[in-house]
Amino acid sequence: MTSPDTIGWGIVATGNIARAFAADLALLPDARVTAVGSRSLESASAFAAEYAPGATTYASYGEVADDPDVDIVYVATPHALHYTDVLRCFDAGKPVLCEKALTLSARTSAHLVEQARRRGLFFMEAMWMRCNPLVQQIRDLVRDGGLGRVVQVRADLGFAADLPPTHRLVDPALGGSVLLDMGIYPLTFAHLMLGDPSTVHAVAEISDRGIDLNTAFVLGYDDGAVAALSCSTTGWTPCTASIAGDAGRIDVPTRFHCPQRFNLRRGDDTETFTLNTHGRGYTYEAVEAMRCLRDGLTESPLVPLDDTLAIMRVMDTIRGQLGVRFAEDDLTL
Ligand SMILES: NC(=O)c1ccc[n+]([C@@H]2O[C@H](COP(=O)([O-])OP(=O)(O)OC[C@H]3O[C@@H](n4cnc5c(N)ncnc54)[C@H](OP(=O)(O)O)[C@@H]3O)[C@@H](O)[C@H]2O)c1
């Protein structure tokens, strides 16, 4: 560690989310970006100049993992590359916070989880939604019976995007799939409230390159609850969520996955809960990862690896129903 109190972060890749995450890390007094890796030194240097002055810059990702001033690596490459990039960090003995989706399939994700556990290394999916204090409050309210018996969850995330064919959202070689990129949020939200579904049914518009662009899926649960979830890169969907129980309802307004407000309705009463988000909302996952490192935990109780794997398995089922396949599905592990 760079000092007894400061945790040194290595950043792998310099794209959009890496910039947002690094900007939020700068708000945390006990975090410092000590190394930045990119496919090009120019990009690493430009990134460091803006977000991490003084960080060592590398024209590779592996050198970030090997840097002794790096306590934890944040992997922010497109998800088709996560499997290789995370394994490289584990080989260097480094803990990892890896962007969602963890990999492209439950099989490769399970392999990474197994490697982390075998080596005793901290590993966490950067599912920032789960670390948001309001989402935790919603989860606690639901689990404590605040809505009575939960019977329905509804959530969606979507926007209309005119994307070039090389964009990671639509390029199968980079793990393009609206399900993996955006559908993972409604799915994780439903899983937080209801757990593992017993049935899954999906429909989608599929691109001429074989990946889903506009996807809806319903989940059924043994106790009779249902979830209706969707995601899109072709339309401006509301991006809201709601949870209905027999004693009340929670409504989360737009950008439900990083909420600043939600309403709890019970009978004629409506209570509003609000949050002044710290930074853009990525601070919460960084704080959680650092808390785990300091406490000697190898997994976050807020983002359990078993939940990440359960969600990957549901996405496998949905992909199977839609016929969406990636080269990683044939990878020999
Ligand atoms: N938590 C969130 O809110 C959130 C939001 C957006 C995305 N994400 C996740 O973060 C990951 C990255 O998304 P992003 O939006 O940051 O993507 P992006 O802007 O396209 O950046 C990805 C970066 O990965 C590196 N890279 C390595 N090989 C690449 C290749 N063959 N093609 C393109 N880039 C390559 C590049 O960095 P270098 O040139 O520096 O090597 C590139 O800048 C994805 O897994 C995504 O699901 C999370």
The ligand as an SDF file (V2000), in Angstrom:
LIG
                    3D

 48 52  0  0  0  0  0  0  0  0999 V2000
  -20.8440    0.8420  -14.0730 N   0  0  0  0  0  0  0  0  0  0  0  0
  -21.2860    1.5940  -15.0730 C   0  0  0  0  0  0  0  0  0  0  0  0
  -22.0540    2.5340  -14.9010 O   0  0  0  0  0  0  0  0  0  0  0  0
  -20.7800    1.3160  -16.4530 C   0  0  0  0  0  0  0  0  0  0  0  0
  -21.0230    2.2380  -17.4580 C   0  0  0  0  0  0  0  0  0  0  0  0
  -20.4930    1.9980  -18.7060 C   0  0  0  0  0  0  0  0  0  0  0  0
  -19.7790    0.8450  -18.9320 C   0  0  0  0  0  0  0  0  0  0  0  0
  -19.5780   -0.0600  -17.9390 N   0  0  0  0  0  0  0  0  0  0  0  0
  -18.8040   -1.2810  -18.1860 C   0  0  0  0  0  0  0  0  0  0  0  0
  -17.4280   -0.9210  -18.3010 O   0  0  0  0  0  0  0  0  0  0  0  0
  -16.8020   -1.6530  -19.3440 C   0  0  0  0  0  0  0  0  0  0  0  0
  -16.2090   -0.6630  -20.3330 C   0  0  0  0  0  0  0  0  0  0  0  0
  -17.2310    0.1820  -20.8380 O   0  0  0  0  0  0  0  0  0  0  0  0
  -16.9150    1.6550  -21.4100 P   0  0  0  0  0  0  0  0  0  0  0  0
  -18.2260    2.2940  -21.6450 O   0  0  0  0  0  0  0  0  0  0  0  0
  -15.9200    2.3400  -20.5780 O   0  0  0  0  0  0  0  0  0  0  0  0
  -16.2620    1.2610  -22.8190 O   0  0  0  0  0  0  0  0  0  0  0  0
  -15.3260    2.1680  -23.7240 P   0  0  0  0  0  0  0  0  0  0  0  0
  -15.5850    3.6090  -23.5070 O   0  0  0  0  0  0  0  0  0  0  0  0
  -15.4390    1.6050  -25.0900 O   0  0  0  0  0  0  0  0  0  0  0  0
  -13.8660    1.8680  -23.1500 O   0  0  0  0  0  0  0  0  0  0  0  0
  -13.3460    0.5640  -23.1150 C   0  0  0  0  0  0  0  0  0  0  0  0
  -11.8290    0.6570  -23.0680 C   0  0  0  0  0  0  0  0  0  0  0  0
  -11.3230   -0.6730  -23.1140 O   0  0  0  0  0  0  0  0  0  0  0  0
  -10.0740   -0.6750  -23.7820 C   0  0  0  0  0  0  0  0  0  0  0  0
  -10.0640   -1.6830  -24.8530 N   0  0  0  0  0  0  0  0  0  0  0  0
   -9.2250   -2.7410  -24.9150 C   0  0  0  0  0  0  0  0  0  0  0  0
   -9.4460   -3.4530  -26.0060 N   0  0  0  0  0  0  0  0  0  0  0  0
  -10.4460   -2.8620  -26.6770 C   0  0  0  0  0  0  0  0  0  0  0  0
  -11.0850   -3.1340  -27.8990 C   0  0  0  0  0  0  0  0  0  0  0  0
  -10.7750   -4.1870  -28.6510 N   0  0  0  0  0  0  0  0  0  0  0  0
  -12.0610   -2.2990  -28.2980 N   0  0  0  0  0  0  0  0  0  0  0  0
  -12.4070   -1.2470  -27.5490 C   0  0  0  0  0  0  0  0  0  0  0  0
  -11.8130   -0.9320  -26.3690 N   0  0  0  0  0  0  0  0  0  0  0  0
  -10.8310   -1.7250  -25.9370 C   0  0  0  0  0  0  0  0  0  0  0  0
   -9.8460    0.7230  -24.3350 C   0  0  0  0  0  0  0  0  0  0  0  0
   -8.9620    1.3650  -23.4380 O   0  0  0  0  0  0  0  0  0  0  0  0
   -7.4310    1.6350  -23.8140 P   0  0  0  0  0  0  0  0  0  0  0  0
   -7.4510    2.2050  -25.1950 O   0  0  0  0  0  0  0  0  0  0  0  0
   -6.9920    2.5740  -22.7940 O   0  0  0  0  0  0  0  0  0  0  0  0
   -6.7030    0.3220  -23.7610 O   0  0  0  0  0  0  0  0  0  0  0  0
  -11.1960    1.3860  -24.2550 C   0  0  0  0  0  0  0  0  0  0  0  0
  -11.1050    2.7610  -24.0500 O   0  0  0  0  0  0  0  0  0  0  0  0
  -17.8700   -2.5970  -19.9010 C   0  0  0  0  0  0  0  0  0  0  0  0
  -17.7240   -3.8570  -19.3170 O   0  0  0  0  0  0  0  0  0  0  0  0
  -19.1730   -1.9550  -19.4770 C   0  0  0  0  0  0  0  0  0  0  0  0
  -20.2260   -2.8830  -19.2560 O   0  0  0  0  0  0  0  0  0  0  0  0
  -20.0510    0.1730  -16.7020 C   0  0  0  0  0  0  0  0  0  0  0  0
  1  2  1  0
  2  3  2  0
  2  4  1  0
  4  5  1  0
  4 48  2  0
  5  6  2  0
  6  7  1  0
  7  8  2  0
  8  9  1  0
  8 48  1  0
  9 10  1  0
  9 46  1  0
 10 11  1  0
 11 12  1  0
 11 44  1  0
 12 13  1  0
 13 14  1  0
 14 15  2  0
 14 16  1  0
 14 17  1  0
 17 18  1  0
 18 19  2  0
 18 20  1  0
 18 21  1  0
 21 22  1  0
 22 23  1  0
 23 24  1  0
 23 42  1  0
 24 25  1  0
 25 26  1  0
 25 36  1  0
 26 27  1  0
 26 35  1  0
 27 28  2  0
 28 29  1  0
 29 30  1  0
 29 35  2  0
 30 31  1  0
 30 32  2  0
 32 33  1  0
 33 34  2  0
 34 35  1  0
 36 37  1  0
 36 42  1  0
 37 38  1  0
 38 39  2  0
 38 40  1  0
 38 41  1  0
 42 43  1  0
 44 45  1  0
 44 46  1  0
 46 47  1  0
M  CHG  2   8   1  16  -1
M  END
$$$$
